[in-house]
Amino acid sequence: MLLIPCPWCGPRDETEFRYGGQAHVAYPGDPAALSDEEWARYLFFRDNPRGPFAERWSHAAGCRRWFNAVRDTASGEIHAVYRPGEPRPVTP
Ligand SMILES: [Zn+2]
């Protein structure tokens, strides 16, 4: 069982959360100007690191809010959580 610390509710069981993919993927400023390849890269291409990774999570069965977490993809350990609009904390 993985405990995920919601920034508003505190630690809750992972079953209450929904994964939302990589964090900090900015919506294109002018989507109509993109080529099909550039649009596909925005939609489908994501980093896939081994180690700390900034992800989006939703506390779907709780407060229903979105937040970001820095999680180690190898160990599952969550190094930090932060609210949308806050900068990514410095983590090991
Ligand atoms: Zn919550």
PDB file of the backbone (N, CA, C, O) and the ligand in Angstrom, with CONECT records:
HET     ZN  A 101       1
ATOM      1  N   MET A   1       0.850  -1.194   0.000  1.00  0.00           N
ATOM      2  CA  MET A   1       0.000   0.000   0.000  1.00  0.00           C
ATOM      3  C   MET A   1       0.880   1.236   0.000  1.00  0.00           C
ATOM      4  O   MET A   1       1.813   1.362   0.794  1.00  0.00           O
ATOM      5  N   LEU A   2       0.565   2.130  -0.897  1.00  0.00           N
ATOM      6  CA  LEU A   2       1.300   3.384  -0.994  1.00  0.00           C
ATOM      7  C   LEU A   2       0.443   4.499  -0.406  1.00  0.00           C
ATOM      8  O   LEU A   2      -0.723   4.655  -0.767  1.00  0.00           O
ATOM      9  N   LEU A   3       1.032   5.269   0.501  1.00  0.00           N
ATOM     10  CA  LEU A   3       0.341   6.432   1.039  1.00  0.00           C
ATOM     11  C   LEU A   3       0.758   7.654   0.231  1.00  0.00           C
ATOM     12  O   LEU A   3       1.945   7.950   0.102  1.00  0.00           O
ATOM     13  N   ILE A   4      -0.221   8.351  -0.304  1.00  0.00           N
ATOM     14  CA  ILE A   4       0.049   9.562  -1.071  1.00  0.00           C
ATOM     15  C   ILE A   4      -0.447  10.747  -0.254  1.00  0.00           C
ATOM     16  O   ILE A   4      -1.618  10.788   0.122  1.00  0.00           O
ATOM     17  N   PRO A   5       0.439  11.727   0.031  1.00  0.00           N
ATOM     18  CA  PRO A   5       0.021  12.872   0.849  1.00  0.00           C
ATOM     19  C   PRO A   5      -0.644  13.957  -0.001  1.00  0.00           C
ATOM     20  O   PRO A   5       0.039  14.756  -0.643  1.00  0.00           O
ATOM     21  N   CYS A   6      -1.973  13.981  -0.001  1.00  0.00           N
ATOM     22  CA  CYS A   6      -2.701  15.060  -0.680  1.00  0.00           C
ATOM     23  C   CYS A   6      -2.336  16.381   0.006  1.00  0.00           C
ATOM     24  O   CYS A   6      -2.329  16.446   1.235  1.00  0.00           O
ATOM     25  N   PRO A   7      -2.031  17.439  -0.767  1.00  0.00           N
ATOM     26  CA  PRO A   7      -1.656  18.719  -0.140  1.00  0.00           C
ATOM     27  C   PRO A   7      -2.767  19.327   0.700  1.00  0.00           C
ATOM     28  O   PRO A   7      -2.497  20.183   1.543  1.00  0.00           O
ATOM     29  N   TRP A   8      -4.014  18.908   0.491  1.00  0.00           N
ATOM     30  CA  TRP A   8      -5.134  19.469   1.255  1.00  0.00           C
ATOM     31  C   TRP A   8      -5.633  18.514   2.331  1.00  0.00           C
ATOM     32  O   TRP A   8      -6.079  18.961   3.388  1.00  0.00           O
ATOM     33  N   CYS A   9      -5.566  17.205   2.082  1.00  0.00           N
ATOM     34  CA  CYS A   9      -6.187  16.228   2.979  1.00  0.00           C
ATOM     35  C   CYS A   9      -5.190  15.432   3.813  1.00  0.00           C
ATOM     36  O   CYS A   9      -5.571  14.804   4.800  1.00  0.00           O
ATOM     37  N   GLY A  10      -3.921  15.455   3.425  1.00  0.00           N
ATOM     38  CA  GLY A  10      -2.942  14.654   4.137  1.00  0.00           C
ATOM     39  C   GLY A  10      -2.827  13.267   3.518  1.00  0.00           C
ATOM     40  O   GLY A  10      -3.405  13.003   2.463  1.00  0.00           O
ATOM     41  N   PRO A  11      -2.075  12.373   4.179  1.00  0.00           N
ATOM     42  CA  PRO A  11      -1.820  11.046   3.616  1.00  0.00           C
ATOM     43  C   PRO A  11      -3.102  10.213   3.477  1.00  0.00           C
ATOM     44  O   PRO A  11      -3.896  10.097   4.410  1.00  0.00           O
ATOM     45  N   ARG A  12      -3.272   9.644   2.290  1.00  0.00           N
ATOM     46  CA  ARG A  12      -4.416   8.770   2.020  1.00  0.00           C
ATOM     47  C   ARG A  12      -3.916   7.596   1.193  1.00  0.00           C
ATOM     48  O   ARG A  12      -2.847   7.652   0.585  1.00  0.00           O
ATOM     49  N   ASP A  13      -4.712   6.533   1.183  1.00  0.00           N
ATOM     50  CA  ASP A  13      -4.342   5.341   0.426  1.00  0.00           C
ATOM     51  C   ASP A  13      -4.333   5.623  -1.074  1.00  0.00           C
ATOM     52  O   ASP A  13      -5.139   6.405  -1.578  1.00  0.00           O
ATOM     53  N   GLU A  14      -3.426   4.986  -1.761  1.00  0.00           N
ATOM     54  CA  GLU A  14      -3.265   5.237  -3.198  1.00  0.00           C
ATOM     55  C   GLU A  14      -4.538   4.953  -3.995  1.00  0.00           C
ATOM     56  O   GLU A  14      -4.727   5.503  -5.080  1.00  0.00           O
ATOM     57  N   THR A  15      -5.417   4.089  -3.457  1.00  0.00           N
ATOM     58  CA  THR A  15      -6.640   3.754  -4.194  1.00  0.00           C
ATOM     59  C   THR A  15      -7.579   4.956  -4.330  1.00  0.00           C
ATOM     60  O   THR A  15      -8.503   4.929  -5.143  1.00  0.00           O
ATOM     61  N   GLU A  16      -7.346   6.015  -3.536  1.00  0.00           N
ATOM     62  CA  GLU A  16      -8.192   7.204  -3.627  1.00  0.00           C
ATOM     63  C   GLU A  16      -7.763   8.150  -4.751  1.00  0.00           C
ATOM     64  O   GLU A  16      -8.434   9.144  -5.025  1.00  0.00           O
ATOM     65  N   PHE A  17      -6.635   7.828  -5.399  1.00  0.00           N
ATOM     66  CA  PHE A  17      -6.049   8.774  -6.344  1.00  0.00           C
ATOM     67  C   PHE A  17      -6.112   8.262  -7.777  1.00  0.00           C
ATOM     68  O   PHE A  17      -6.232   7.065  -8.037  1.00  0.00           O
ATOM     69  N   ARG A  18      -6.027   9.212  -8.686  1.00  0.00           N
ATOM     70  CA  ARG A  18      -5.973   8.891 -10.107  1.00  0.00           C
ATOM     71  C   ARG A  18      -4.735   9.565 -10.697  1.00  0.00           C
ATOM     72  O   ARG A  18      -4.475  10.745 -10.462  1.00  0.00           O
ATOM     73  N   TYR A  19      -3.988   8.791 -11.460  1.00  0.00           N
ATOM     74  CA  TYR A  19      -2.754   9.284 -12.061  1.00  0.00           C
ATOM     75  C   TYR A  19      -3.069  10.155 -13.264  1.00  0.00           C
ATOM     76  O   TYR A  19      -3.950   9.823 -14.057  1.00  0.00           O
ATOM     77  N   GLY A  20      -2.353  11.273 -13.410  1.00  0.00           N
ATOM     78  CA  GLY A  20      -2.633  12.195 -14.499  1.00  0.00           C
ATOM     79  C   GLY A  20      -1.476  12.445 -15.433  1.00  0.00           C
ATOM     80  O   GLY A  20      -1.526  13.371 -16.243  1.00  0.00           O
ATOM     81  N   GLY A  21      -0.426  11.634 -15.339  1.00  0.00           N
ATOM     82  CA  GLY A  21       0.683  11.786 -16.280  1.00  0.00           C
ATOM     83  C   GLY A  21       1.690  12.839 -15.851  1.00  0.00           C
ATOM     84  O   GLY A  21       1.649  13.350 -14.732  1.00  0.00           O
ATOM     85  N   GLN A  22       2.581  13.145 -16.756  1.00  0.00           N
ATOM     86  CA  GLN A  22       3.691  14.056 -16.480  1.00  0.00           C
ATOM     87  C   GLN A  22       3.184  15.458 -16.158  1.00  0.00           C
ATOM     88  O   GLN A  22       2.273  15.962 -16.814  1.00  0.00           O
ATOM     89  N   ALA A  23       3.777  16.079 -15.149  1.00  0.00           N
ATOM     90  CA  ALA A  23       3.442  17.450 -14.785  1.00  0.00           C
ATOM     91  C   ALA A  23       4.227  18.434 -15.634  1.00  0.00           C
ATOM     92  O   ALA A  23       5.231  18.085 -16.254  1.00  0.00           O
ATOM     93  N   HIS A  24       3.754  19.653 -15.649  1.00  0.00           N
ATOM     94  CA  HIS A  24       4.451  20.776 -16.293  1.00  0.00           C
ATOM     95  C   HIS A  24       4.567  20.611 -17.801  1.00  0.00           C
ATOM     96  O   HIS A  24       5.562  21.028 -18.394  1.00  0.00           O
ATOM     97  N   VAL A  25       3.564  20.008 -18.428  1.00  0.00           N
ATOM     98  CA  VAL A  25       3.499  19.952 -19.882  1.00  0.00           C
ATOM     99  C   VAL A  25       2.583  21.104 -20.315  1.00  0.00           C
ATOM    100  O   VAL A  25       1.364  21.028 -20.165  1.00  0.00           O
ATOM    101  N   ALA A  26       3.174  22.144 -20.840  1.00  0.00           N
ATOM    102  CA  ALA A  26       2.423  23.358 -21.151  1.00  0.00           C
ATOM    103  C   ALA A  26       1.599  23.184 -22.430  1.00  0.00           C
ATOM    104  O   ALA A  26       2.075  22.617 -23.414  1.00  0.00           O
ATOM    105  N   TYR A  27       0.363  23.678 -22.402  1.00  0.00           N
ATOM    106  CA  TYR A  27      -0.470  23.682 -23.607  1.00  0.00           C
ATOM    107  C   TYR A  27       0.159  24.640 -24.618  1.00  0.00           C
ATOM    108  O   TYR A  27       0.594  25.730 -24.246  1.00  0.00           O
ATOM    109  N   PRO A  28       0.210  24.249 -25.882  1.00  0.00           N
ATOM    110  CA  PRO A  28       0.849  25.118 -26.876  1.00  0.00           C
ATOM    111  C   PRO A  28       0.174  26.491 -26.948  1.00  0.00           C
ATOM    112  O   PRO A  28      -1.049  26.599 -26.858  1.00  0.00           O
ATOM    113  N   GLY A  29       0.985  27.528 -27.112  1.00  0.00           N
ATOM    114  CA  GLY A  29       0.453  28.886 -27.165  1.00  0.00           C
ATOM    115  C   GLY A  29      -0.432  29.123 -28.382  1.00  0.00           C
ATOM    116  O   GLY A  29      -1.415  29.859 -28.302  1.00  0.00           O
ATOM    117  N   ASP A  30      -0.087  28.504 -29.508  1.00  0.00           N
ATOM    118  CA  ASP A  30      -0.865  28.662 -30.740  1.00  0.00           C
ATOM    119  C   ASP A  30      -0.998  27.284 -31.405  1.00  0.00           C
ATOM    120  O   ASP A  30      -0.261  26.964 -32.337  1.00  0.00           O
ATOM    121  N   PRO A  31      -1.944  26.475 -30.915  1.00  0.00           N
ATOM    122  CA  PRO A  31      -2.050  25.090 -31.414  1.00  0.00           C
ATOM    123  C   PRO A  31      -2.245  24.996 -32.920  1.00  0.00           C
ATOM    124  O   PRO A  31      -1.759  24.054 -33.547  1.00  0.00           O
ATOM    125  N   ALA A  32      -2.955  25.965 -33.514  1.00  0.00           N
ATOM    126  CA  ALA A  32      -3.228  25.899 -34.950  1.00  0.00           C
ATOM    127  C   ALA A  32      -1.958  26.047 -35.778  1.00  0.00           C
ATOM    128  O   ALA A  32      -1.926  25.661 -36.947  1.00  0.00           O
ATOM    129  N   ALA A  33      -0.909  26.606 -35.172  1.00  0.00           N
ATOM    130  CA  ALA A  33       0.335  26.821 -35.907  1.00  0.00           C
ATOM    131  C   ALA A  33       1.221  25.576 -35.917  1.00  0.00           C
ATOM    132  O   ALA A  33       2.236  25.544 -36.613  1.00  0.00           O
ATOM    133  N   LEU A  34       0.848  24.563 -35.157  1.00  0.00           N
ATOM    134  CA  LEU A  34       1.697  23.379 -35.061  1.00  0.00           C
ATOM    135  C   LEU A  34       1.483  22.446 -36.248  1.00  0.00           C
ATOM    136  O   LEU A  34       0.386  22.346 -36.797  1.00  0.00           O
ATOM    137  N   SER A  35       2.549  21.778 -36.619  1.00  0.00           N
ATOM    138  CA  SER A  35       2.415  20.713 -37.619  1.00  0.00           C
ATOM    139  C   SER A  35       1.783  19.499 -36.943  1.00  0.00           C
ATOM    140  O   SER A  35       1.686  19.441 -35.717  1.00  0.00           O
ATOM    141  N   ASP A  36       1.360  18.544 -37.741  1.00  0.00           N
ATOM    142  CA  ASP A  36       0.789  17.327 -37.170  1.00  0.00           C
ATOM    143  C   ASP A  36       1.797  16.630 -36.257  1.00  0.00           C
ATOM    144  O   ASP A  36       1.432  16.102 -35.206  1.00  0.00           O
ATOM    145  N   GLU A  37       3.071  16.632 -36.668  1.00  0.00           N
ATOM    146  CA  GLU A  37       4.093  15.982 -35.851  1.00  0.00           C
ATOM    147  C   GLU A  37       4.279  16.713 -34.525  1.00  0.00           C
ATOM    148  O   GLU A  37       4.406  16.081 -33.476  1.00  0.00           O
ATOM    149  N   GLU A  38       4.296  18.057 -34.575  1.00  0.00           N
ATOM    150  CA  GLU A  38       4.444  18.825 -33.329  1.00  0.00           C
ATOM    151  C   GLU A  38       3.249  18.614 -32.409  1.00  0.00           C
ATOM    152  O   GLU A  38       3.418  18.510 -31.194  1.00  0.00           O
ATOM    153  N   TRP A  39       2.040  18.550 -32.973  1.00  0.00           N
ATOM    154  CA  TRP A  39       0.844  18.307 -32.169  1.00  0.00           C
ATOM    155  C   TRP A  39       0.890  16.908 -31.545  1.00  0.00           C
ATOM    156  O   TRP A  39       0.548  16.726 -30.377  1.00  0.00           O
ATOM    157  N   ALA A  40       1.315  15.932 -32.336  1.00  0.00           N
ATOM    158  CA  ALA A  40       1.433  14.565 -31.819  1.00  0.00           C
ATOM    159  C   ALA A  40       2.461  14.505 -30.687  1.00  0.00           C
ATOM    160  O   ALA A  40       2.261  13.809 -29.692  1.00  0.00           O
ATOM    161  N   ARG A  41       3.559  15.241 -30.849  1.00  0.00           N
ATOM    162  CA  ARG A  41       4.558  15.267 -29.773  1.00  0.00           C
ATOM    163  C   ARG A  41       3.970  15.856 -28.491  1.00  0.00           C
ATOM    164  O   ARG A  41       4.238  15.352 -27.401  1.00  0.00           O
ATOM    165  N   TYR A  42       3.170  16.918 -28.614  1.00  0.00           N
ATOM    166  CA  TYR A  42       2.532  17.501 -27.437  1.00  0.00           C
ATOM    167  C   TYR A  42       1.576  16.495 -26.781  1.00  0.00           C
ATOM    168  O   TYR A  42       1.540  16.367 -25.557  1.00  0.00           O
ATOM    169  N   LEU A  43       0.805  15.788 -27.611  1.00  0.00           N
ATOM    170  CA  LEU A  43      -0.209  14.880 -27.063  1.00  0.00           C
ATOM    171  C   LEU A  43       0.388  13.609 -26.460  1.00  0.00           C
ATOM    172  O   LEU A  43      -0.047  13.157 -25.400  1.00  0.00           O
ATOM    173  N   PHE A  44       1.386  13.035 -27.139  1.00  0.00           N
ATOM    174  CA  PHE A  44       1.768  11.662 -26.807  1.00  0.00           C
ATOM    175  C   PHE A  44       3.169  11.475 -26.261  1.00  0.00           C
ATOM    176  O   PHE A  44       3.437  10.463 -25.612  1.00  0.00           O
ATOM    177  N   PHE A  45       4.068  12.409 -26.498  1.00  0.00           N
ATOM    178  CA  PHE A  45       5.459  12.197 -26.103  1.00  0.00           C
ATOM    179  C   PHE A  45       5.682  12.709 -24.686  1.00  0.00           C
ATOM    180  O   PHE A  45       5.423  13.876 -24.390  1.00  0.00           O
ATOM    181  N   ARG A  46       6.167  11.823 -23.808  1.00  0.00           N
ATOM    182  CA  ARG A  46       6.430  12.204 -22.425  1.00  0.00           C
ATOM    183  C   ARG A  46       7.782  11.657 -22.006  1.00  0.00           C
ATOM    184  O   ARG A  46       8.267  10.669 -22.557  1.00  0.00           O
ATOM    185  N   ASP A  47       8.382  12.312 -21.023  1.00  0.00           N
ATOM    186  CA  ASP A  47       9.628  11.802 -20.466  1.00  0.00           C
ATOM    187  C   ASP A  47       9.353  10.476 -19.770  1.00  0.00           C
ATOM    188  O   ASP A  47       8.232  10.221 -19.331  1.00  0.00           O
ATOM    189  N   ASN A  48      10.360   9.646 -19.672  1.00  0.00           N
ATOM    190  CA  ASN A  48      10.204   8.347 -19.024  1.00  0.00           C
ATOM    191  C   ASN A  48      11.465   8.032 -18.222  1.00  0.00           C
ATOM    192  O   ASN A  48      12.170   7.064 -18.504  1.00  0.00           O
ATOM    193  N   PRO A  49      11.737   8.870 -17.214  1.00  0.00           N
ATOM    194  CA  PRO A  49      13.010   8.710 -16.496  1.00  0.00           C
ATOM    195  C   PRO A  49      12.953   7.588 -15.467  1.00  0.00           C
ATOM    196  O   PRO A  49      11.879   7.194 -15.010  1.00  0.00           O
ATOM    197  N   ARG A  50      14.127   7.087 -15.114  1.00  0.00           N
ATOM    198  CA  ARG A  50      14.260   6.228 -13.940  1.00  0.00           C
ATOM    199  C   ARG A  50      14.759   7.134 -12.820  1.00  0.00           C
ATOM    200  O   ARG A  50      15.885   7.630 -12.864  1.00  0.00           O
ATOM    201  N   GLY A  51      13.912   7.343 -11.820  1.00  0.00           N
ATOM    202  CA  GLY A  51      14.272   8.253 -10.736  1.00  0.00           C
ATOM    203  C   GLY A  51      13.188   9.290 -10.535  1.00  0.00           C
ATOM    204  O   GLY A  51      12.038   9.056 -10.906  1.00  0.00           O
ATOM    205  N   PRO A  52      13.532  10.447  -9.946  1.00  0.00           N
ATOM    206  CA  PRO A  52      12.529  11.473  -9.627  1.00  0.00           C
ATOM    207  C   PRO A  52      11.809  11.972 -10.878  1.00  0.00           C
ATOM    208  O   PRO A  52      12.436  12.276 -11.893  1.00  0.00           O
ATOM    209  N   PHE A  53      10.492  12.049 -10.787  1.00  0.00           N
ATOM    210  CA  PHE A  53       9.660  12.427 -11.923  1.00  0.00           C
ATOM    211  C   PHE A  53       8.489  13.246 -11.395  1.00  0.00           C
ATOM    212  O   PHE A  53       7.809  12.821 -10.462  1.00  0.00           O
ATOM    213  N   ALA A  54       8.246  14.423 -11.987  1.00  0.00           N
ATOM    214  CA  ALA A  54       7.119  15.269 -11.577  1.00  0.00           C
ATOM    215  C   ALA A  54       5.856  14.796 -12.293  1.00  0.00           C
ATOM    216  O   ALA A  54       5.800  14.759 -13.522  1.00  0.00           O
ATOM    217  N   GLU A  55       4.844  14.435 -11.502  1.00  0.00           N
ATOM    218  CA  GLU A  55       3.616  13.855 -12.035  1.00  0.00           C
ATOM    219  C   GLU A  55       2.401  14.622 -11.537  1.00  0.00           C
ATOM    220  O   GLU A  55       2.458  15.308 -10.516  1.00  0.00           O
ATOM    221  N   ARG A  56       1.301  14.496 -12.272  1.00  0.00           N
ATOM    222  CA  ARG A  56       0.027  15.056 -11.838  1.00  0.00           C
ATOM    223  C   ARG A  56      -0.802  13.928 -11.213  1.00  0.00           C
ATOM    224  O   ARG A  56      -0.835  12.806 -11.719  1.00  0.00           O
ATOM    225  N   TRP A  57      -1.461  14.249 -10.116  1.00  0.00           N
ATOM    226  CA  TRP A  57      -2.348  13.300  -9.463  1.00  0.00           C
ATOM    227  C   TRP A  57      -3.644  14.017  -9.088  1.00  0.00           C
ATOM    228  O   TRP A  57      -3.646  15.214  -8.801  1.00  0.00           O
ATOM    229  N   SER A  58      -4.743  13.266  -9.095  1.00  0.00           N
ATOM    230  CA  SER A  58      -6.025  13.788  -8.648  1.00  0.00           C
ATOM    231  C   SER A  58      -6.486  12.979  -7.440  1.00  0.00           C
ATOM    232  O   SER A  58      -6.447  11.749  -7.454  1.00  0.00           O
ATOM    233  N   HIS A  59      -6.919  13.673  -6.405  1.00  0.00           N
ATOM    234  CA  HIS A  59      -7.479  12.983  -5.232  1.00  0.00           C
ATOM    235  C   HIS A  59      -8.945  12.692  -5.526  1.00  0.00           C
ATOM    236  O   HIS A  59      -9.848  13.298  -4.947  1.00  0.00           O
ATOM    237  N   ALA A  60      -9.159  11.748  -6.443  1.00  0.00           N
ATOM    238  CA  ALA A  60     -10.466  11.516  -7.049  1.00  0.00           C
ATOM    239  C   ALA A  60     -11.534  11.097  -6.036  1.00  0.00           C
ATOM    240  O   ALA A  60     -12.696  11.482  -6.172  1.00  0.00           O
ATOM    241  N   ALA A  61     -11.154  10.310  -5.020  1.00  0.00           N
ATOM    242  CA  ALA A  61     -12.139   9.836  -4.042  1.00  0.00           C
ATOM    243  C   ALA A  61     -12.100  10.676  -2.773  1.00  0.00           C
ATOM    244  O   ALA A  61     -12.635  10.274  -1.739  1.00  0.00           O
ATOM    245  N   GLY A  62     -11.469  11.841  -2.850  1.00  0.00           N
ATOM    246  CA  GLY A  62     -11.390  12.727  -1.690  1.00  0.00           C
ATOM    247  C   GLY A  62     -11.845  14.117  -2.080  1.00  0.00           C
ATOM    248  O   GLY A  62     -13.009  14.334  -2.416  1.00  0.00           O
ATOM    249  N   CYS A  63     -10.907  15.062  -2.032  1.00  0.00           N
ATOM    250  CA  CYS A  63     -11.260  16.459  -2.323  1.00  0.00           C
ATOM    251  C   CYS A  63     -11.402  16.740  -3.812  1.00  0.00           C
ATOM    252  O   CYS A  63     -11.844  17.822  -4.200  1.00  0.00           O
ATOM    253  N   ARG A  64     -11.034  15.780  -4.643  1.00  0.00           N
ATOM    254  CA  ARG A  64     -11.168  15.867  -6.101  1.00  0.00           C
ATOM    255  C   ARG A  64     -10.270  16.927  -6.717  1.00  0.00           C
ATOM    256  O   ARG A  64     -10.498  17.331  -7.857  1.00  0.00           O
ATOM    257  N   ARG A  65      -9.268  17.381  -6.005  1.00  0.00           N
ATOM    258  CA  ARG A  65      -8.363  18.387  -6.532  1.00  0.00           C
ATOM    259  C   ARG A  65      -7.152  17.743  -7.193  1.00  0.00           C
ATOM    260  O   ARG A  65      -6.758  16.625  -6.859  1.00  0.00           O
ATOM    261  N   TRP A  66      -6.568  18.479  -8.145  1.00  0.00           N
ATOM    262  CA  TRP A  66      -5.334  18.061  -8.802  1.00  0.00           C
ATOM    263  C   TRP A  66      -4.150  18.659  -8.082  1.00  0.00           C
ATOM    264  O   TRP A  66      -4.230  19.758  -7.533  1.00  0.00           O
ATOM    265  N   PHE A  67      -3.053  17.931  -8.085  1.00  0.00           N
ATOM    266  CA  PHE A  67      -1.807  18.442  -7.519  1.00  0.00           C
ATOM    267  C   PHE A  67      -0.641  17.746  -8.207  1.00  0.00           C
ATOM    268  O   PHE A  67      -0.834  16.830  -9.006  1.00  0.00           O
ATOM    269  N   ASN A  68       0.546  18.183  -7.893  1.00  0.00           N
ATOM    270  CA  ASN A  68       1.751  17.588  -8.463  1.00  0.00           C
ATOM    271  C   ASN A  68       2.509  16.826  -7.384  1.00  0.00           C
ATOM    272  O   ASN A  68       2.467  17.181  -6.206  1.00  0.00           O
ATOM    273  N   ALA A  69       3.187  15.792  -7.800  1.00  0.00           N
ATOM    274  CA  ALA A  69       4.036  15.022  -6.895  1.00  0.00           C
ATOM    275  C   ALA A  69       5.342  14.697  -7.602  1.00  0.00           C
ATOM    276  O   ALA A  69       5.358  14.414  -8.800  1.00  0.00           O
ATOM    277  N   VAL A  70       6.430  14.741  -6.855  1.00  0.00           N
ATOM    278  CA  VAL A  70       7.703  14.244  -7.367  1.00  0.00           C
ATOM    279  C   VAL A  70       7.878  12.848  -6.799  1.00  0.00           C
ATOM    280  O   VAL A  70       8.082  12.676  -5.598  1.00  0.00           O
ATOM    281  N   ARG A  71       7.797  11.839  -7.685  1.00  0.00           N
ATOM    282  CA  ARG A  71       7.859  10.445  -7.264  1.00  0.00           C
ATOM    283  C   ARG A  71       9.038   9.777  -7.952  1.00  0.00           C
ATOM    284  O   ARG A  71       9.307  10.011  -9.130  1.00  0.00           O
ATOM    285  N   ASP A  72       9.733   8.946  -7.197  1.00  0.00           N
ATOM    286  CA  ASP A  72      10.830   8.163  -7.772  1.00  0.00           C
ATOM    287  C   ASP A  72      10.224   6.980  -8.514  1.00  0.00           C
ATOM    288  O   ASP A  72       9.569   6.135  -7.903  1.00  0.00           O
ATOM    289  N   THR A  73      10.435   6.911  -9.818  1.00  0.00           N
ATOM    290  CA  THR A  73       9.799   5.851 -10.606  1.00  0.00           C
ATOM    291  C   THR A  73      10.402   4.485 -10.343  1.00  0.00           C
ATOM    292  O   THR A  73       9.795   3.470 -10.685  1.00  0.00           O
ATOM    293  N   ALA A  74      11.586   4.436  -9.741  1.00  0.00           N
ATOM    294  CA  ALA A  74      12.204   3.147  -9.443  1.00  0.00           C
ATOM    295  C   ALA A  74      11.718   2.589  -8.116  1.00  0.00           C
ATOM    296  O   ALA A  74      11.440   1.394  -8.013  1.00  0.00           O
ATOM    297  N   SER A  75      11.612   3.445  -7.092  1.00  0.00           N
ATOM    298  CA  SER A  75      11.263   2.972  -5.751  1.00  0.00           C
ATOM    299  C   SER A  75       9.799   3.237  -5.393  1.00  0.00           C
ATOM    300  O   SER A  75       9.264   2.606  -4.482  1.00  0.00           O
ATOM    301  N   GLY A  76       9.149   4.161  -6.099  1.00  0.00           N
ATOM    302  CA  GLY A  76       7.784   4.546  -5.754  1.00  0.00           C
ATOM    303  C   GLY A  76       7.716   5.600  -4.669  1.00  0.00           C
ATOM    304  O   GLY A  76       6.639   6.123  -4.381  1.00  0.00           O
ATOM    305  N   GLU A  77       8.854   5.923  -4.061  1.00  0.00           N
ATOM    306  CA  GLU A  77       8.873   6.898  -2.963  1.00  0.00           C
ATOM    307  C   GLU A  77       8.470   8.288  -3.460  1.00  0.00           C
ATOM    308  O   GLU A  77       8.948   8.750  -4.496  1.00  0.00           O
ATOM    309  N   ILE A  78       7.601   8.933  -2.724  1.00  0.00           N
ATOM    310  CA  ILE A  78       7.176  10.285  -3.066  1.00  0.00           C
ATOM    311  C   ILE A  78       8.039  11.269  -2.294  1.00  0.00           C
ATOM    312  O   ILE A  78       8.023  11.286  -1.063  1.00  0.00           O
ATOM    313  N   HIS A  79       8.797  12.093  -3.021  1.00  0.00           N
ATOM    314  CA  HIS A  79       9.717  13.031  -2.384  1.00  0.00           C
ATOM    315  C   HIS A  79       9.021  14.327  -1.978  1.00  0.00           C
ATOM    316  O   HIS A  79       9.404  14.947  -0.986  1.00  0.00           O
ATOM    317  N   ALA A  80       8.009  14.740  -2.730  1.00  0.00           N
ATOM    318  CA  ALA A  80       7.337  16.008  -2.442  1.00  0.00           C
ATOM    319  C   ALA A  80       5.985  16.038  -3.136  1.00  0.00           C
ATOM    320  O   ALA A  80       5.798  15.405  -4.175  1.00  0.00           O
ATOM    321  N   VAL A  81       5.052  16.769  -2.563  1.00  0.00           N
ATOM    322  CA  VAL A  81       3.799  17.101  -3.240  1.00  0.00           C
ATOM    323  C   VAL A  81       3.636  18.609  -3.177  1.00  0.00           C
ATOM    324  O   VAL A  81       4.088  19.247  -2.225  1.00  0.00           O
ATOM    325  N   TYR A  82       2.992  19.183  -4.187  1.00  0.00           N
ATOM    326  CA  TYR A  82       2.787  20.629  -4.205  1.00  0.00           C
ATOM    327  C   TYR A  82       1.561  20.960  -5.040  1.00  0.00           C
ATOM    328  O   TYR A  82       1.157  20.207  -5.926  1.00  0.00           O
ATOM    329  N   ARG A  83       0.989  22.107  -4.726  1.00  0.00           N
ATOM    330  CA  ARG A  83      -0.259  22.503  -5.370  1.00  0.00           C
ATOM    331  C   ARG A  83       0.008  23.109  -6.744  1.00  0.00           C
ATOM    332  O   ARG A  83       1.097  23.631  -6.985  1.00  0.00           O
ATOM    333  N   PRO A  84      -0.966  23.047  -7.643  1.00  0.00           N
ATOM    334  CA  PRO A  84      -0.787  23.647  -8.967  1.00  0.00           C
ATOM    335  C   PRO A  84      -0.419  25.123  -8.843  1.00  0.00           C
ATOM    336  O   PRO A  84      -0.980  25.844  -8.018  1.00  0.00           O
ATOM    337  N   GLY A  85       0.508  25.555  -9.651  1.00  0.00           N
ATOM    338  CA  GLY A  85       0.954  26.938  -9.619  1.00  0.00           C
ATOM    339  C   GLY A  85       2.158  27.155  -8.727  1.00  0.00           C
ATOM    340  O   GLY A  85       2.852  28.164  -8.849  1.00  0.00           O
ATOM    341  N   GLU A  86       2.411  26.215  -7.831  1.00  0.00           N
ATOM    342  CA  GLU A  86       3.601  26.307  -6.985  1.00  0.00           C
ATOM    343  C   GLU A  86       4.794  25.723  -7.746  1.00  0.00           C
ATOM    344  O   GLU A  86       4.626  24.788  -8.530  1.00  0.00           O
ATOM    345  N   PRO A  87       5.990  26.260  -7.526  1.00  0.00           N
ATOM    346  CA  PRO A  87       7.163  25.720  -8.206  1.00  0.00           C
ATOM    347  C   PRO A  87       7.509  24.326  -7.700  1.00  0.00           C
ATOM    348  O   PRO A  87       7.194  23.957  -6.569  1.00  0.00           O
ATOM    349  N   ARG A  88       8.167  23.562  -8.572  1.00  0.00           N
ATOM    350  CA  ARG A  88       8.601  22.220  -8.177  1.00  0.00           C
ATOM    351  C   ARG A  88       9.649  22.341  -7.076  1.00  0.00           C
ATOM    352  O   ARG A  88      10.666  23.008  -7.262  1.00  0.00           O
ATOM    353  N   PRO A  89       9.411  21.702  -5.931  1.00  0.00           N
ATOM    354  CA  PRO A  89      10.395  21.769  -4.845  1.00  0.00           C
ATOM    355  C   PRO A  89      11.702  21.076  -5.234  1.00  0.00           C
ATOM    356  O   PRO A  89      11.715  20.157  -6.053  1.00  0.00           O
ATOM    357  N   VAL A  90      12.770  21.524  -4.645  1.00  0.00           N
ATOM    358  CA  VAL A  90      14.059  20.868  -4.849  1.00  0.00           C
ATOM    359  C   VAL A  90      14.046  19.568  -4.050  1.00  0.00           C
ATOM    360  O   VAL A  90      13.785  19.565  -2.847  1.00  0.00           O
ATOM    361  N   THR A  91      14.331  18.465  -4.742  1.00  0.00           N
ATOM    362  CA  THR A  91      14.314  17.145  -4.101  1.00  0.00           C
ATOM    363  C   THR A  91      15.633  16.441  -4.391  1.00  0.00           C
ATOM    364  O   THR A  91      16.370  16.839  -5.292  1.00  0.00           O
ATOM    365  N   PRO A  92      15.926  15.400  -3.629  1.00  0.00           N
ATOM    366  CA  PRO A  92      17.181  14.672  -3.859  1.00  0.00           C
ATOM    367  C   PRO A  92      17.237  14.062  -5.260  1.00  0.00           C
ATOM    368  O   PRO A  92      18.224  13.418  -5.613  1.00  0.00           O
TER     369      PRO A  92
HETATM  370 ZN    ZN A 101      -7.408  15.700  -1.095  1.00  0.00          ZN2+
END
